[in-house]
Structure formats: structure tokens, C-alpha cells
Amino acid sequence: MPRSLKPGSKVTWKSHGGEAEGHVVKKLTKRTHIKGHTVAATPDEPQYLVESETGAGRAAHKAGALKKR
């Protein structure tokens, strides 16, 4: 689980279409809503808002789901 993720970090993650690539937009540390879904982020268990390189949009992922490129 990468701990050094910050905005601009290039990352990959598993997607239903295979492996996706993109970058971190920001670290989420409180409950928020993205595309109609609730993201249960907390300061102790943050999630990361990532944007796909293909322009498929933004999504939130736990640090353990992301690999730094």
C-alpha cells in the first residue's frame, strides 16, 4: 500500500476492463459523494480521488487498490 501518494502521483488500479492508469487528484479524508456513490473516507482510512488517463472520469480508491507507476 503506497503511503507517498499525493496529487499528481501516477498510479494504476484494477478495473473491470483490465488495468487502468491515471493520476491522483486529491486525498479524501472525510465522507463525500462521487457520481452518486458515498465514499466512506476518514483521516485514519483515507481514499484517493483518481482520474483516468483515458478520460473515463474520476473515482475514489483505497490506497491498497492503487500501485504507483
C-alpha positions in Angstrom: 0.0 0.0 0.0 1.7 3.2 -1.1 1.8 5.8 1.6 3.5 8.5 -0.5 0.5 9.2 -2.8 -0.1 12.9 -3.4 -1.8 14.9 -6.1 -0.2 14.3 -9.4 1.2 10.8 -8.5 0.8 8.5 -11.4 -1.0 5.2 -10.5 -2.6 2.1 -11.8 -5.5 0.1 -10.5 -7.6 -2.9 -11.4 -10.8 -2.1 -13.4 -13.5 -4.3 -14.9 -11.8 -3.6 -18.2 -8.4 -4.8 -17.0 -5.8 -2.4 -15.6 -6.4 1.4 -15.6 -3.9 4.2 -15.5 -4.3 7.7 -14.2 -3.2 10.1 -11.6 -4.2 11.1 -8.1 -6.3 14.3 -8.0 -6.6 14.5 -4.2 -6.6 12.6 -0.9 -10.0 12.2 0.7 -10.2 12.2 4.5 -14.0 12.7 5.1 -17.2 11.2 3.8 -18.1 12.5 0.4 -20.2 11.7 -2.6 -18.8 10.9 -6.1 -21.1 10.0 -9.1 -24.0 9.1 -6.8 -21.8 6.9 -4.5 -20.9 7.6 -0.9 -17.1 7.4 -0.2 -16.6 6.5 3.4 -13.1 8.1 3.8 -11.7 9.1 7.2 -8.4 10.5 8.4 -7.5 7.0 9.6 -8.6 5.3 6.4 -8.3 7.8 3.6 -9.2 7.2 0.0 -7.8 8.8 -3.1 -9.7 10.5 -5.9 -8.1 9.4 -9.2 -8.6 10.5 -12.7 -8.3 8.0 -15.6 -5.8 8.8 -18.4 -8.4 7.7 -20.9 -10.8 10.4 -19.8 -13.3 7.8 -18.4 -13.8 10.0 -15.4 -12.9 10.1 -11.7 -13.3 7.6 -9.0 -12.3 7.0 -5.3 -10.0 4.1 -4.3 -8.4 2.9 -1.1 -4.6 3.2 -1.1 -4.3 -0.6 -1.2 -6.0 -0.7 -4.6 -3.5 1.7 -6.1 0.0 1.0 -7.4 2.4 3.8 -8.0 3.9 3.9 -11.5 
